[in-house]
Amino acid sequence: MTNSAGNRVRMTDDKAKLRPDDIWVISKGKLTDMDLSGICEGCKTETVTEYSLSELGRYLLDPNPIQVEKKLIGCEVHYYPPFYKIKRKILPKKLHGLINDEHIPPDALLSNYVTNKTPMHDKDLELHLNRVMELLRPYDPVIKKLLDLDRSKVADIVGTCQDVGGNLSYLNIQGSIDVKIGYMAEFIYKNVGVILEKAYISDGLFEMKGFDFKSYEAEKSYRLIKFLINGKAQACVLGVDDKVEYRIEDVKLLHYLQLFAQLIKMNPKLNKSLKLCRTGKAEPMKLFFNRQLGIDYSEANLPDIYRRVFEMHDIAPSNKSVIKRVLNHSQLGVTFNYVPQSRTSADRLFVNFSVMHNFKALEPIKDALPQVYSEINKSASITEVGKFYLLDSFRGYKDDS
């Protein structure tokens, strides 16, 4: 079976258990013998670990560029150094070094233009207000400043974009300075297409806006293999006829997928948030894994999972301090942000935050509090990354008091 792009699509091993709205990421790995001669030069049949990837997992690993929409809110104007043109047009090249290129800081121009993003009950009034705002667009201070520029001194104009979470990014605008000013005048405070290098933005951070949850099909899967070459782990996703569709530069990226897959099974609230995106009731934004979490449970209440265990086994309150000390180590925070598509929450970022805890951190209480250790063990599950359980979770709109 192939998809519209010609890539081979495989059904998951446990497809009978999947429902159309189920969200999954990556399967557990299975050892198998495979001829790698067509994948890497000089390789023969080797033992590899094979996984099934969902469409979501494939997106998270894909090293190819993605396009997302962000709001263009302004720009940076970059200037030539004072003697740039003199040095290059008048002086011989051998004398260029005699004049230092003094750096001029760019001007950051941000718009105060406001559009009505909250849907109104009166559609005619909403349309009228938007038309009025469009008429006022040419009077935006950013546009007025750009039109007044001495263009002979301008080296470049770089767009500044913002997402719902307030994160800023740059937009390279193609063309001459005149064309770039025209682009700014036309699209300021509108959503524009921004090309990102790939879904994996930086350490632990994934851009989720590029994934079309609404077209996600749970029954589709893709082959991923991991193997050793000269003692170094390598991985790739296979397409038609077992040919490499793309290689995974950093095999550690698989760990994020495995943890995410584990968390989806553990946290019903996260699963519900993903399904809101699946049904078009929310727009996904970011997925972030943070190993430097540092929540101090010695200063906070015990999470629900421990309060339930204490009540179940009548554990003495004096043991709370012992538990809290071990909870302050080996934490992993996972944040999934999205924007609900509703009248009351338009353009409001919703945060789904989970705290995963490495079960190994509980070794110090294994003998002193065996009942607690045993009960938490029932909630933990093992992946290649380690044995984790859901310690805590929080949900709510960003900046809510």
VENJOCOR-V834927 format. One record per pair of residues at least 6 apart in sequence whose ideal C-beta (glycine too) atoms are under 8 Angstrom apart, sorted by sequence separation. I is the first residue (numbers start at 0). J is the second residue. If there is no record, write none. Layout:
# VENJOCOR-V834927
i: (I	I)
j: (J	J)
This chain:
# VENJOCOR-V834927
i: (1	2	11	17	36	119	136	161	162	172	199	200	226	227	237	238	247	263	275	276	296	300	308	338	380	0	1	35	36	90	118	160	161	172	198	225	226	236	237	262	263	276	309	338	364	365	379	380	0	35	52	87	90	159	160	174	198	225	226	235	236	301	338	339	364	379	380	0	34	35	86	119	159	160	198	225	235	236	272	309	338	379	0	34	35	115	159	160	172	224	235	263	309	338	339	361	378	33	145	158	159	172	195	198	223	224	235	236	337	338	361	378	11	32	33	35	86	157	158	198	223	234	235	336	337	32	33	85	115	157	158	223	224	233	234	336	375	12	32	33	86	115	157	158	195	222	223	233	336	337	361	11	31	32	114	157	221	222	335	336	30	31	33	82	156	221	234	334	335	30	31	83	115	221	233	305	334	358	30	31	82	114	232	301	334	358	29	30	82	113	222	234	333	334	28	29	80	81	112	156	332	333	28	29	80	155	170	301	305	332	333	358	28	80	81	301	332	333	27	80	112	153	156	170	221	297	331	332	26	79	112	155	156	158	223	302	330	331	25	26	78	158	168	225	330	331	25	26	150	297	330	331	359	25	78	112	150	156	259	296	297	329	358	359	24	25	77	78	111	225	329	357	358	24	76	110	111	112	259	357	358	23	75	76	110	150	223	258	296	297	326	329	357	358	22	24	25	75	110	160	296	329	356	23	24	75	76	108	109	148	295	328	355	356	22	23	75	108	158	160	255	294	355	356	73	74	146	293	326	355	356	24	73	145	325	354	355	73	108	294	325	353	354	72	73	108	293	354	72	106	145	146	292	294	325	353	354	12	145	292	324	325	353	11	290	292	352	142	290	351	352	9	11	141	142	289	290	322	352	288	289	321	350	351	288	289	350	142	287	288	289	349	350	141	162	287	321	322	349	350	137	286	287	321	349	350	136	139	286	348	349	139	285	286	287	318	322	347	348	109	205	285	286	318	347	136	285	105	107	136	203	283	284	302	344	199	283	284	318	283	284	314	282	281	282	314	331	281	314	281	282	312	280	281	312	280	294	330	212	276	279	280	336	215	273	275	292	308	309	312	213	272	308	311	212	213	275	284	326	212	213	272	213	269	305	308	74	84	212	308	73	281	76	305	74	83	212	262	304	76	79	210	258	78	79	114	208	259	304	78	79	112	113	208	258	77	78	112	207	208	76	77	110	207	272	77	110	207	76	77	206	207	272	76	77	205	75	204	205	74	75	204	205	269	74	204	268	74	75	203	204	269	304	73	74	203	304	73	203	304	71	72	203	266	304	71	72	265	302	303	71	72	302	70	265	69	70	262	69	70	69	262	75	261	258	294	69	71	69	74	71	265	73	71	72	265	71	72	264	71	70	71	70	71	166	261	70	71	164	69	70	163	164	261	68	69	162	260	272	68	265	266	269	68	69	258	265	268	67	68	257	66	67	257	258	261	266	268	66	257	262	66	67	207	65	66	207	254	258	64	65	207	253	254	64	64	65	64	65	63	62	61	61	62	60	59	60	67	58	59	68	65	67	67	66	65	59	58	58	55	55	55	54	53	54	60	53	57	54	56	53	53	54	56	52	51	52	51	52	51	52	50	51	164	49	50	49	50	49	50	61	163	48	49	60	47	48	47	48	47	57	46	45	45	63	62	163	52	61	62	163	164	60	62	163	42	62	60	39	33	35	60	22	33	59	60	23	26	39	22	21	59	60	19	20	28	38	59	19	25	18	19	17	56	59	17	38	50	14	37	52	56	37	38	11	10	10	11	9	10	8	9	8	9	8	9	7	6	7	2	118	117	59	118	25	117	116	117	7	116	7	25	6	7	24	25	5	6	7	24	164	5	24	25	24	23	1	6	24	23	22	22	22	22	20	22	20	20	27	28)
j: (7	8	17	23	42	125	142	167	168	178	205	206	232	233	243	244	253	269	281	282	302	306	314	344	386	7	8	42	43	97	125	167	168	179	205	232	233	243	244	269	270	283	316	345	371	372	386	387	8	43	60	95	98	167	168	182	206	233	234	243	244	309	346	347	372	387	388	9	43	44	95	128	168	169	207	234	244	245	281	318	347	388	10	44	45	125	169	170	182	234	245	273	319	348	349	371	388	44	156	169	170	183	206	209	234	235	246	247	348	349	372	389	23	44	45	47	98	169	170	210	235	246	247	348	349	45	46	98	128	170	171	236	237	246	247	349	388	26	46	47	100	129	171	172	209	236	237	247	350	351	375	26	46	47	129	172	236	237	350	351	46	47	49	98	172	237	250	350	351	47	48	100	132	238	250	322	351	375	48	49	100	132	250	319	352	376	48	49	101	132	241	253	352	353	48	49	100	101	132	176	352	353	49	50	101	176	191	322	326	353	354	379	50	102	103	323	354	355	50	103	135	176	179	193	244	320	354	355	50	103	136	179	180	182	247	326	354	355	50	51	103	183	193	250	355	356	51	52	176	323	356	357	385	52	105	139	177	183	286	323	324	356	385	386	52	53	105	106	139	253	357	385	386	53	105	139	140	141	288	386	387	53	105	106	140	180	253	288	326	327	356	359	387	388	53	55	56	106	141	191	327	360	387	55	56	107	108	140	141	180	327	360	387	388	55	56	108	141	191	193	288	327	388	389	107	108	180	327	360	389	390	59	108	180	360	389	390	109	144	330	361	389	390	109	110	145	330	391	110	144	183	184	330	332	363	391	392	51	184	331	363	364	392	51	330	332	392	183	331	392	393	51	53	183	184	331	332	364	394	331	332	364	393	394	332	333	394	187	332	333	334	394	395	187	208	333	367	368	395	396	184	333	334	368	396	397	184	187	334	396	397	188	334	335	336	367	371	396	397	159	255	335	336	368	397	187	336	157	159	188	255	335	336	354	396	252	336	337	371	337	338	368	337	337	338	370	387	338	371	339	340	370	339	340	371	340	354	390	273	337	340	341	397	277	335	337	354	370	371	374	276	335	371	374	276	277	339	348	390	277	278	337	279	335	371	374	141	151	279	375	141	349	145	375	145	154	283	333	375	148	152	283	331	152	153	188	282	333	378	153	154	187	188	283	333	153	154	188	283	284	153	154	187	284	349	155	188	285	155	156	285	286	351	156	157	285	156	285	286	156	157	286	287	351	157	287	351	158	159	287	288	353	388	158	159	288	389	159	289	390	158	159	290	353	391	159	160	353	390	391	160	161	391	160	355	160	161	353	161	162	162	355	169	355	355	391	168	170	170	183	183	378	187	186	187	380	187	188	380	188	188	189	189	190	285	380	190	191	284	190	191	284	285	382	190	191	284	382	394	191	388	389	392	192	193	382	389	392	192	193	382	192	193	383	384	387	392	394	193	384	389	194	195	335	194	195	336	383	387	194	195	337	383	384	195	196	197	197	198	197	197	197	198	199	198	198	199	206	198	199	208	206	208	209	209	209	205	209	210	210	212	215	215	215	216	223	217	221	219	221	219	220	221	223	220	220	221	221	222	222	223	222	223	336	222	223	223	224	224	225	236	338	224	225	236	224	225	225	226	226	236	226	226	227	245	245	346	236	245	246	347	348	245	247	348	228	248	247	228	224	226	252	215	226	252	253	217	220	233	217	217	255	256	216	217	225	235	256	217	223	217	218	217	256	259	218	241	253	218	241	256	260	242	243	218	218	219	220	219	220	219	220	220	221	221	222	221	221	222	219	342	342	286	345	253	345	345	346	237	346	238	256	238	239	256	257	238	239	240	257	397	239	259	260	260	260	239	244	263	263	263	270	273	274	274	277	277	278	382	383)
